[in-house]
Amino acid sequence: MTKLLHIDSSVLGPHSVSRQLSAAIVDRLRQATPDAEVTYRDLSATPLSHLSGAHLAAAQGAATADAGVAQDMTTGLAVLNEFLAADTVVLGAPMYNFTIPSQLKAWIDRIVVAGKTFKYDAQGPHGLAGDKRVIVAISRGGFYGPGMPTATLEHLETYLRGIFGFIGVTKLEFIFADGIQLGPEHREKALSSALQAVTALQAA
Ligand SMILES: Cc1cc2nc3c(=O)[nH]c(=O)nc-3n(C[C@H](O)[C@H](O)[C@H](O)COP(=O)(O)O)c2cc1C
């Protein structure tokens, strides 16, 4: 059975654009595979903790008597296994302070794991997560296209392309809603053209 992992990271709840888009993407994919098993993770409602030295030591086999660290190890492993098991990942990714929300970074820290999603050998790094389709719904307050004065501040899309590329994801697709903070008209236009782009996504 197809496994779909749906992740949201916006802190804006029902007002969130990226949440609306990620939900529309999941609906679109379910048209082709209605029996897909969907796992949903809301990184704002249920944030993951940041990596700590204790976590890293325990991950490398150090004994821990700390129940919090042990619980954190279990959660981190569950997050990693969800990602590894997914055929398709749908990710809601808003721009906060020119990059991903810290909640999303905490998730990335749990899925970018040596020996699981990448490895190093004499030739350098190799991604191990190449068989997945990842679809990212990006929402940004402004515009960051090539030639824009703000282009050098774009560390959301560029970061996500970099990190998913690093772990070997080649089937990486984006849906964009830009200019969300430039006024209600811009917001409406950006949302409706992004939702239109969702209908053009390959469903399976
Ligand atoms: C805390 C915060 C920081 C933001 N920082 C930026 C930013 O650096 N650049 C930008 O273009 N928009 C910024 N915005 C606007 C959001 O990117 C925009 O509202 C987008 O729709 C957020 O996605 P969401 O609606 O799914 O939360 C920020 C919004 C918030 C709440």
The ligand as an SDF file (V2000), in Angstrom:
LIG
                    3D

 31 33  0  0  0  0  0  0  0  0999 V2000
    7.3530   34.8270   12.3000 C   0  0  0  0  0  0  0  0  0  0  0  0
    7.1990   35.1520   10.8480 C   0  0  0  0  0  0  0  0  0  0  0  0
    8.3100   35.4900   10.1060 C   0  0  0  0  0  0  0  0  0  0  0  0
    8.1880   35.7760    8.7480 C   0  0  0  0  0  0  0  0  0  0  0  0
    9.3010   36.0770    8.0420 N   0  0  0  0  0  0  0  0  0  0  0  0
    9.1890   36.2880    6.7010 C   0  0  0  0  0  0  0  0  0  0  0  0
   10.3510   36.5260    5.9090 C   0  0  0  0  0  0  0  0  0  0  0  0
   11.4710   36.5460    6.3730 O   0  0  0  0  0  0  0  0  0  0  0  0
   10.1760   36.7390    4.5960 N   0  0  0  0  0  0  0  0  0  0  0  0
    8.9520   36.7060    3.9890 C   0  0  0  0  0  0  0  0  0  0  0  0
    8.8580   36.8690    2.7730 O   0  0  0  0  0  0  0  0  0  0  0  0
    7.8360   36.4790    4.7260 N   0  0  0  0  0  0  0  0  0  0  0  0
    7.9330   36.2650    6.0470 C   0  0  0  0  0  0  0  0  0  0  0  0
    6.8100   36.0150    6.7830 N   0  0  0  0  0  0  0  0  0  0  0  0
    5.5360   35.9230    6.0870 C   0  0  0  0  0  0  0  0  0  0  0  0
    5.2150   34.4680    5.7890 C   0  0  0  0  0  0  0  0  0  0  0  0
    6.2190   33.8550    5.0110 O   0  0  0  0  0  0  0  0  0  0  0  0
    3.8850   34.3600    5.0650 C   0  0  0  0  0  0  0  0  0  0  0  0
    2.8800   34.9360    5.8630 O   0  0  0  0  0  0  0  0  0  0  0  0
    3.5410   32.9110    4.7480 C   0  0  0  0  0  0  0  0  0  0  0  0
    2.2350   32.8490    4.2610 O   0  0  0  0  0  0  0  0  0  0  0  0
    3.6650   32.0480    6.0000 C   0  0  0  0  0  0  0  0  0  0  0  0
    3.1940   30.7540    5.7140 O   0  0  0  0  0  0  0  0  0  0  0  0
    1.9740   30.1950    6.5460 P   0  0  0  0  0  0  0  0  0  0  0  0
    0.8180   31.1090    6.1760 O   0  0  0  0  0  0  0  0  0  0  0  0
    1.7630   28.8090    6.0890 O   0  0  0  0  0  0  0  0  0  0  0  0
    2.3560   30.2860    7.9950 O   0  0  0  0  0  0  0  0  0  0  0  0
    6.9090   35.7470    8.1440 C   0  0  0  0  0  0  0  0  0  0  0  0
    5.7950   35.4050    8.8980 C   0  0  0  0  0  0  0  0  0  0  0  0
    5.9260   35.1120   10.2460 C   0  0  0  0  0  0  0  0  0  0  0  0
    4.7110   34.7070   11.0240 C   0  0  0  0  0  0  0  0  0  0  0  0
  1  2  1  0
  2  3  1  0
  2 30  2  0
  3  4  2  0
  4  5  1  0
  4 28  1  0
  5  6  2  0
  6  7  1  0
  6 13  1  0
  7  8  2  0
  7  9  1  0
  9 10  1  0
 10 11  2  0
 10 12  1  0
 12 13  2  0
 13 14  1  0
 14 15  1  0
 14 28  1  0
 15 16  1  0
 16 17  1  0
 16 18  1  0
 18 19  1  0
 18 20  1  0
 20 21  1  0
 20 22  1  0
 22 23  1  0
 23 24  1  0
 24 25  2  0
 24 26  1  0
 24 27  1  0
 28 29  2  0
 29 30  1  0
 30 31  1  0
M  END
$$$$
